[in-house]
Amino acid sequence: MSETGNRLRKLLESPHFDPQNYVKQLSQQSDGDRDLQEHRQKIQNLADETAQNLKKNVYKNYRQFIETAKEISYLESEMYQLSHILTEQKSIMESITQALLSTDKDETSKEMQAAFPKETEELKQRTLTSLLEKVEGGKNIMDTPGRHLVYNGDLVEFDVDNMSPIQKVHAFLMNDCLLIATWLPNRRGTVKYKYNALYDLESFAVVNVKDNPPMKDMFKILMFPDSRIFQAENSKIKKEWLEILDETKKNKVSKDRHKKEEEVPTSPVRAEVSTNPFDMDDDEPVDAEENVDLSLEWIQELPEDLDVCIAQRDFEGAVDLLDKLNEYLRDQPITPKVKDLRSRVDERVRQLTEVLVFELSPDRSLRGGPKATRRAVSQLIRLGQSTKACELFLKNRAAAVQTAIRQLRIEGATLLYIHKLCNIFFTSLLETAKEFEMDFAGNTGCYSAFVVWSRSAMRMFVDAFSKQVFDSKESLSTAAECVKVAKEHCQQLTEIGLDLTFTLQSLLVKDIKAALHSYKDIIIEATKHRNSEEMWRRMNLMTPEALAKLKDEMRSCGISFEQYTGDDCWVNLSYTIVAFTKQMMSFLEEGLKLYFPELHMVLLESLREIILVAVQHVDYSLRCEQDPEKKSFIMLNATFLHDTVLLVVERRFEEGVGKPAKQLQDLRKSTRPVRINPESTTSVV
């Protein structure tokens, strides 16, 4: 740069530069319009030079920009993991605090009951009576002697299928039952609620529902084959409900057991004077009871043996004892002694069922995999509760899969993360399917539930997949590789007769469409930008290595390129056309990797729009160019685009899809290039 240019640059770069004063001084010192024009030209040259240097710096530091973006992505993933760990620690600290508070509360309550037992029970009865006066249709509930209130509170009931709120309810837990009352929209005096349902404590099981925001603070009541889900106001109230329900059920079971054991010695006396329910002779029931021999030692000790098996977690032994008793009493008449034995055994069966349900709850440790549930599932099936076993097994496995996905470390490299995600998810799904087939081999009615569960599990997988691949705006090539990996893993499930490929595709179709449209727009914008700077000059690759590399790239795309290359690293094509060809073929290959029938028209229309941008630019250049030599060069590029590139696109699309694309054929025919008349500057068809 000249000395004058350097002085001008320093003046403009000065921190105290004032444009208005500068223009004022310049206009006063200039002799005329010519001086101003020369000065304007100097400033314009300086601006062009600055813009050129800026472009060079951008290209020079382009790799640094990419590396910085990667580092930012890594930092973001680390911060996400740190946030996740802190959230888990916070929940653990809250649970410890709640446990300590609950322990103090239980000890205080026990001390108060020990000091004032009579007043506490009478107070609960009076409280229940006053509360039931507010329930429409609940007056007869207090007819049962000894019934008193244990706990009550407001809950929100949710739909079991779609987890949407249904209604607000008020629950009354009594020492032997649970009353559910709904809120009245139009209150009448002191009446606030309406009777909805009354459940005996022995007729249902309580299951904790693991928090899955926004669904949290919930628990489920199982009344085979139905169930109801309720949400507490907060985690503390939910914990109180679960603890008090469990303690009340245990107290009732213990009280009933003591009551029955006290009545056992009087049962032989009643048996001697019992009458036949069918009004037959008095001698026949005595003969029937004598035929049922319940004095065997193993029968007498059966209830206690069941208690021991349940306490020692010997579930198989408990079910074996029940099967032995059922086999013994199968053809025996039903007598009062048999009924009494049955009632005592049924109580143990309920306890055993509750323990098995707890073994399959998602709150238990999930590290053992599907095999860890086999014990509890098989015993529930033997007890005739295969539907409940199926439901609990699938919920357990859903929680295990979700936990495994959440614990998966988020990698900076997307493809590496997807490999790990697919390996964890599809391996878990395959193991679950094999375990399900083994456990429920004789219950074909449960297979439909497994298929529905598989679809919901696939939806959970796709959510994690899309969040990492599509929401993070990865390149189309990376997205195509990730989808290809997912499809390959999904094909492994066909080994057991489970094909979820269609489900995977239907869940991904929206994100893939958006990715194809986005990348199509990027190619079109890049092509238009190159077209705006097109000079229609031959490419000079400078080195034989660069020329050989370009030949390999074109050969890998299936394009014959030898006839357009010269001896001295020259290529008889425009840089714009070559760059467009590489981008076009790359888009086609990645699109074919992502292809399935629902994306046929999306991919086809995207290809058509991209091709039209290049074809219309060539056609416009042919019409506007007057130089015969340049016009001949443009015609050569048009011929390459029409006779080579478009033919390869048609053939490759047909190979990848399995059928020809009539739209691409019609496009090629409608964009046939013109031929140059060598004796004139006009062009003819």
N, C-alpha and C positions, 0 to 999 in steps of 0.2 A: 504494500500500500504506500502511496506517495506521502510526502511530509505534510502536504495540505490536508490529506485525508486523516492522518494521525492527529493533527491539531483539531480537526472537526470532531473526531471521535472523543478526544479528551474533553472538549468543551461540552458535548452532549452528555457525557457520562459524569460530569461534575455534579456533586450533590447540591450545589447552590444554583444550578441552571434554571433560568426563568425564561420560558418560551416567549412570552409577550415582549419582554425587553429585547430578547435576541432578534425577533422579527422586526421590531421597531428600529433597532440600530442597523439591521441589514437593509431595510428599505431606505434609510437616510443616506447610507454609504454607497448604494448601487447607482450606476450611471443610467441604467435603463432596463428594459425588459430582458435583454440578453443576459445580463449579469444574474438576474433572478432565475432565469431558466437554467443557467450553468450551475448555480448553487442548489437548485432543486434536484438537478441530475446527480450531484455529489451526494446529497442526502439519500436519494433513492438507491444509489449504488451501495452506500453504507448500510441501508436497511436490508438490501438483498444479501449482502455479505453476512450480516448478523443472522438472518434467517437460515442461510446455508450452514453457518457454524452451529446454530441451534439443532438443525437436523442431524449434523454429524455427531454432535454430543449425544443426542437421543439414541442414534444407532450404536454409538460406542458404548453407552451405558445400558443398552437394552437388556443384556444378560444380568446386569446388576439389579435392574428393576424386577426381573423374574425371580432372582434369588431372594430379593427382599420380600416379594409377595409370598414365596414359599415359607420364609421364616415367620412372617405374620400369621400364615395359616397354621404352622406348627404351634406358635404361641397361643393362638386361639384355642386349639384343641387341648393344650395343656391347661389353660385357664378353665375350660369346660370341665375337665377331669377334676381339677382342684375344687371347683364349685360343687361338683357331685360328691366329692369326699367330705367336704364341709357340711353339706346338707345331711349326709348319712350320720356324721358325728353329732350334729344337732339333734336329729331324731332319737339317737341312742341316749343322749343326755336327758332329753325330755322324758323318754320312757323310764329311765332310772329315777328321775325326780318324781314322776307319777307313781312309781312302785313304792318309793319311800313314803310318800304322802298317803297312799292307800294302806300301807302297813300300819302307820300311825292311826289312821282312821279306824281300821279293824280292831286294833288293840283298845282304843277308846270306847268303841261300840261294845266290845265284849265286857269291859269293866262296868259300863253302864247297865248292861243286861244282867250281869251278876249282882249288881247292887239293887236294881229295881226291876226284877223279872216280871212281876205281876202287873205293875203299872204300865210297863212297856207294851205288853200284849193287849191289855185293855185299851190303851191309847190307840194302838194300831187298828183294833176292831172299830172303835168310835170314828177314827179317821176314815176307814174304808166305808162305813155307813154314810158318813157325810159326803164323801166323794161320789158314791153310787147314786145318791139323790140327784146328782147332776147328769146322770146317764139315762137316757130314754130307753126303757126296756130292760133295765138292770136291777129291778127291785127284788127279783127272786134269787139273786146270787147269794145273798146273805142267809138263805134258808139252811144252808149246810152248817151244822154246828162246828165250832172251832176254827172257822175260816177267818183269816185276818190279813191285813195289808202288809206286804214286805217292801215294795218299792213301786214308784209310778213316775211317769214323765211323758213329755211330748216327743213324738218321733215323726219322721216323714217316710212314707212307704213308696218304694220304687218298683217299676215294672221289671220282672225277672228277665224278660226277653231283650228289651231295648234299653234298659236302665234309665228310663225317663220317670220323673216324679209323678205319682198318681194322686196322693191325697195326704193330708196331715191327720195323724191319729194320736190318741192318748192311750198308753198302755198301763194296765194295772196288774202288777205281779203279786199274787197271793200265795199263801203257803202250799196250795195244792193245784193251782191253775193260773192261766194267763188270760186276761180279758183285753181285747182290742176294741176300742171305741173310736168312731170317726167324729170329727168336728161338725157341728151343725152350722150351716151358713146363716140361718135365721133363728136366733135363740128365742126360747119361750121361758121367761122367768129365770129361774136358777138352772134350768137344763141347758148344758153346753155341748153334750156329746150324745151320740146315738150308738146303741149296741151293734157291734159288727161280728165278733166271733169270740168264742171261749174255748181255750185249749187246755186239756189236762196236761200236767207237767210230764207225764210219762208218755205222751203221744207225740212229742216232737223232740228234735235235737237242735242245738244251737251251734252255728258255725261262724267263725270270724271271717269277714271278707277283707282281704288284703287291700290296703289303700292303693288306688290307681288314679291320681288326680285327673279330672276334677272329682271323681267318685271316691270319697273317703269317709271315714267314721261310720262304716256300715257293718251290719251283721245279718246273718240269714237264719230263718227258722225253717227247718225241714220237717214237713208232715207228709211222709211217703204216701202217694207219689207227688204231692204238691210242695211248694215252698213259697216263702214270702221274704222280701228284703226290706230292712228298715235302716234309716240313717239317723244317728244321734246328732245332737247339736255340736259336740266337739269330741275330741279323742278321750278326754277324761270321763265324760258321761258314757261314752261307748264302753270303756273299760269297766265302769261300774255296773252297767247292764250285764256284761258277759260274766263278771265275777259273781254278782248276786244271783243271776239265773242258775249258774253252775252250783253255787252253794245251796240254793233253795231246792234244786232237784235232788242233790245228795241228801239233804235233811229229810225230804219226803220219803226217799227210798229207804233210809235208815229207820225212820219211824214206822213205815209199813212193814218192814222186815221184823222189827221187834213185836209189832202187834200180831203178826201171823204166827210167830214162834210162840207167843203166849197162848194162842188159841189152839195149837197143835194137840196138847194133852186132852182136851175136851172132845176132839173130833171122833174118837172111837165110840164114845157114848152116843153122839148124834147119829153115828152110822148104824147103831143097833136099832134105833127107832125110826130110821129113814123110811120113806115110802117111795114106791116106784112112780116116776113121772107119768107113766102111761096107764096109771090106775090098775095095775095088775096085782096078783096075790102078793102078800107080804113076804112069803118065803123066797120069791125069785130074786129080789134085790140082794138079799143076804147071800144067796148062792152066787150071784154075779160078783159081789165083792170078794167072796171066797175064791172065785176063779182068778181074779186079778191079784196076784201075789206081789204086794209092795213092801214086804218085810225083808226083801233081799238087802244085804249089807250095802252093795254099791248104789242101790236106789235111795236108801236112807241117807247116805253120805253124799248123794249127787249135788244138792245145792251148795254144800260147803266145798265140795271139790271144784265146782264151777267158780266159786269165789276165789279159790286158791289159784286156779288157772288164769283168771282174769288179772289177779294181782301180780302173778309171775310172768304175764304177757305170753302165756302158753296158749295162743289162740287156736292152734290146731287141736290141742288136747281138749279144749272146751267144746269145740264143734264135734269132735269125735264122741264125747260123752252125750251130747244132744242127739246125734245120729243114733247112738246105741239105745237111748231112751225111746226115741220115736219108733225105732224098729221093734222094740219090746212091746210098746203100747199100740201098735198099728191095728191089730185085730181084736183088741180088748174092748169091752163095753165101758162106757163113760159113767163112772160112779163118783160120788162125792169125794172119795179119797183121791181118785185120779184128777178130778178138777182142782183139788187143793194142791196137789203136786204140780200140776200144770201151771197154776198161778205163781207158785214159788219159782219155778224154772223160767217162766216168761219174764219175770223181773230180771233174772240174770241175763237172759237173752238181750233185753233192752240195754243193760249195762255193757254187755259185750259189743253190741252194735255201736254204742256211743264211743267206745274206745277205738274200734276199727275206723269209724268216721274221723276221729281225731288223728289217727295214723295217716290218713289220706289227705288231711287238710293242707292247704298251701303254706301254712305257717310252720310246718315241720321242716326239717332239713331236707334240701333238695339235691344234695351232693351224690346220693347213691344211684341216681338215674332211675329209669323205669323199672328196673329189677327190684329196687327197694320197696316198691308198692305191691309186688306180687303176693306177699304174705297176706296183707289185709284184703286185697281184692279177692283172692281165692276163697277166703273164709266168708266174706260177705256173699259171694255167689253161692256157697254151700248153705248159707242161711236163707237162701231164696230171695236175696235183695240184689239181683244183678243190675237192675236199672240204677239204683243208688250207687253201686260200685262203679258202673260205667261213668256216671256223671262226676263222681269224686276223682276217679282216675284221670279223666281228661282235664279237669280243673287243676289237678296237681301238676300234670305235664305242661299245661299252658303257663303256669306260674314259673316252672323250671326253665322253659324256653325263654320267657320274657326276662328272667333274671340273668340268664347266660348272655343275652343280647345286650342288656344294660351294662354288664360287667366287662364287655369286650372293649379293649383299649382302642380309642379312636386314633388312627394312624394319619400321618401327614400324606402318605401315598395312598390315594383312593383305591387303586386296584388291589394293593396288599390288604387293606381293610376289608374289601368285598370278598377276597379269597377266604379270610378268616371268618367273616360273617356267614358265608354260604356253607363253609365246612361245619361250623357249630350248628346252624339251624337245620340243614338237611340231614346231618348225622343224627341229631336229636329226633327229628321227625321219623327217620327210618327206624331208629331203635324203638320209638314209641309205637310205631305201626307193628313191628315184629312182636313186641311185648303184648300189645292189644290182641293180636291174632292168637297168641298163645293162651292168654288169660280168658278170652271170651270166645273160644273156638266153638262151644256149644250154644252160644247165644247170638244167632245171626241177626236178631232184631236190633242189636246194639251197633251194628256196622254203619247204619245211617248216621248215628250220632258221631261216629269217628270221622266220617266224610265231612260233616258240617264243621266239626272241630278243626279239621285240616285246612279248610278254607279260611276260617278265622285266624289260624296260626299263620297262614300264608299272607294274610292282610297285615299282620303284625310285622312280618319279615319285610314286606314291600315298603312299609312306612320307614323302617330303619334304612333300607336300601336307597330309597328315593331321597331321603334327607341328606345322605352322604354323596350321592352321585349327581342328582339333578338340582337340588336346592343350592349346592355349592358351585354351580355353573362350571362344571368340568367340560373339557373339550369333547367333541362328538366321538372322536376315536377312543377316548378313555371310557365314555359311556357305553360305546358299542362293546368294548372288551368286557366291561362289568356285566352287561346284560348277557353276553355270550357265556360267561362263567356261571351265572345264575341258571341259564337254560341247561347247561351241561349237568349241573348238580341236580336239577329238577328231573332230568331223564333217569337218574339213578333210582327214583321211586317206582319206576315201571317194573323193577325187578319183583316187587311184591304186589303188582297189579294196581298201583295207585298212580294215576296220571294227573298231575296238577299243572301241566304246561299251559293249558288254556286259561286256568285261573291266574297264573302268573302273568300271562300276556294281557289279559283283560284288566288287571290291576296296574300294569305299567303303561298301557296304551296312551293315556293322557299325558304322562310325563315325556314319553318318547316323541309324541306329536309336537309338543312344545319345543323339545330339543332340536328336532329336524327343522322346524320353522325358524328357530333362532339362528342356527348355523347357516341355513339358506340365506337369511337376511345379511349375515356377515359376509358371505361370498359375493352376494350381489353388490353390496356397498364397496367391497374391495375391488371388484371388477369395474364398477363405475369410476372409482378413483383412478385406477390405472388407465382407463379409457380417456379420462380427461387430460392425461399427460402423454397420450400416445403420439409418437413422432414417426411411426412406421419406418423403423430402421432395423437392419439385421442385428442379431445377437452376436456379441463377441465374448466368448467365455474365457479368453485370455490364456488358459492352460489346458493341456490335453487331459489332465486329471478331471477338471471340471466338466469337460465335454463327455468323458467316459461316464462320469457320475450321472449326467443328464440322460445319456443313452440308456443306462441301467434303469433309471426311474421310469422312462417311457416304455421300456421293454416290460417292466413289471406291471404296467398299466394295460399291456396288450396292444400298444400302439406302434406301428411301423414307422421308424424315425430316421433310418439310414439315408434315405433319398434327400432329406432336408439338411444334411450336415456337409460341411466342406472340409478342406484339408487343414486349414490354418485356424482351427478352433472357432470358425464362423458357423452360424446356424441360419439358414435361409428362411427364418420365421421371425415374427415380432416377439419381443419379450412379453407383451401383453397376452398374446395368444398362447404362448407356452405356459405362462403362469396360470392362465385360466384353465388350460387343459389339465394341469396337475391338480388344481383345486377341485375341478369338476370330477375327475376320476376318483380322487380321495373321498369326496362326498358320496359318490355312488357306492364305493366299496363299504364305507361305514354304514350307509343306509341299508345295504343288503344284509349286513350282520345283524341289524336291528329289525329286519323285515319279518312281518307276519301278515296274514291276509287283511286284517283291519287297517293296516298302514299302506295298502297298495296305492290308493289314490293320493294319499298325502305325499309319498315319495315320488310318484309320477308327476304330480303337479309342481313339486319343488324342482325336479330336474328340468321340466319344461320352462319354468320361469328363469332359471339360471341360464339355460341355453339361449333364450330369447334376448337376454341382455347382451351377450357377445355377438349374436347374429345381427341384431339391429345396429350395433356399433359398426360392424364391418360394412353393412349395407349403406349406412349413412356416409361412411368414409369413401366408399366407391362413388357415391353420387356427388360428393363435394370436391374430391381431389381432381385437379386439372393436370398435374404433372404425369405424363405417360409412364415414366419409369416407376414412380411411386405407386401409380395405379396398378401397374403390373405386379408389383410386390404385394399390394393389398389383395389382389386377385389370387395370388399364390397362397396367402394365409386363409382366404375364404375357402379355397379348394381343400386345404388341409382340414379346416374345421368341418366342412360338409362331408367330404368323401372318406375321411379317416376317423376323426373324433366321434362324430355322431353315429357312424356305423358301429364303432366299438362300444359306445354307450348302449345302443339297441341290443347288440349281441350279448353284452355282459348282463344287462337287465333281464333278458330272456333266460339266460343260464341261471341266474340267481333266483328268479321267481318261478320259472317253469312254464311260462307262457309269454308270447310276444306282446309288446306294448304298441297298440295301433296308434295311440296318440303321438308317440315318438316317431313312428314311421311317417305319419301325416305331417309332422313338424319338419322332418328332413326334406320331404318332397316339396313343401311350400317354401322352403328357404334355399332352393337350388341356386348356386351362385351364377353370375353372368360371365360370359366369356369375352375377352378383350379382342377387338379387331386391330390387328397390328398396323393397318394402314391409316388408322384414325384414332382420335382420342375418345371416341364413343365406345360404349360397351353394348354387346348384343347378347340375347339369351341363347 
